[in-house]
Amino acid sequence: MKREQIVTLLGEERANYLLNHESKTISKDQLYLPHRDFVDDIWKDSDRNIQVLRNIQLIADNGRLGGTGYVSILPVDQGIEHSAGASFAPNVPMFDPETVVKLAIEGGCNAVATTYGGLGIIARKYAHKIPFIVKINHNEFLSYPNTYDQILFGTVKEAWNLGAVAIGATVYFGSEESKRQIVEIAQAFEHAHQLGMATILWCYVRNSAFKKDGKDYSVAADLTGQANHLGVTIQADIIKQKLPENNGGYTALNFGKTDKRVYSELTTDHPIDLCRYQVANCYMGRVGLINSGGASSGKSDLAEAVTTAIINKRAGGMGLISGRKAFQRPFKEGVALLNAVQDVYRSKDVTIA
């Protein structure tokens, strides 16, 4: 994607704000940036076994971003997390898991991430055509009254039997259930690594007490950054995180511990600097950060997805995991949106800030 295309899509003021920003917080020279040989340069000295390294490389080498070090992943677990009706009624063919996998393949994705059942029903046909990531836990959204807790839907061995190269899981950091979830997923990640699968953690901050004075600090850079740090501690190989929308969660909520330099030196209010703080908490980028694409907003989806990709790439992130913006629209439009995101990571006009 050329700079002029970004300007046309985002407008000159917004494009310049994102593309011309020079980060003066955490220097790019201190980061481990995505590149073709990142498995050799970053992971070869880790405790991950040979099969895990092979599967991380398999993800990195697939799709339109293959060989760049960046990844584009299609996640479709929203049928459980938000209900199938809410997720697939806008695009009825997506009720069929085969259509989900076809979208990931035609869209040039590095991998597809979805449920045990969704992958299990078509595994033999597609496991050798695109890397599978099995999402092993979910917030089941049918129990009344609604509660917010990630529960396991199957075993790590079952994911391995499906031909998965990786498992994905969510921890709601900050929630009442988080301590149990951390233990469960740490054990699941250990088992996955033993079997040779990579691990991806949805590092979401979740607690109603994190909302104050009209601000939702569950998307604050300092709190999400700490969630990332907990995620890499339990040996996630890739961290999925929401793009930060504000900062100062620790200070506004008056809990936990922080340092004033987090806000005066390590971050600014620019979205690229806020995202860079998330990257820093992923062992300075040794563990790749992928940001989520968020909900579908309609006509603005393409501009929003490209914006998120620019922020992630310029911050030092590893890529984007975008679902609803792609699968809730007609197939060809979904492919085009995924390709546009990938073109940001392929673009020489979008550089590390």
ABEGO torsion letter per residue (X at the ends): XBAAAAAAAAEAAAAAAAAABBBABBBAAABBBBBAAAAAAAAAABABBAAAAAAAAAAAABEAABGAGBBBBBBBAAAAAAEAAAAAAABAAAABAAAAAAAAAAAGBABBBBBAAAAAAAAAAAAAABBBBBBABBBBAABOBBBBBBBBABBAAAAAAAGBABBBBBBBBGBAAAAAAAAAAAAAAAAAAAAGBBBBBBBBBBBAAABBGGBBAAABAAAAAAAAAAAAAAGBABBBBBBBABBGAAAAAGBEBBBAAAAAAABBABAAAAAAAAAAAAGGGABBBBBBAEBBAEAAAAAAAAAAAAAAAAAGBAEBBBBAAAAABBAAAAAAAAAAAAAAAABAABBBX
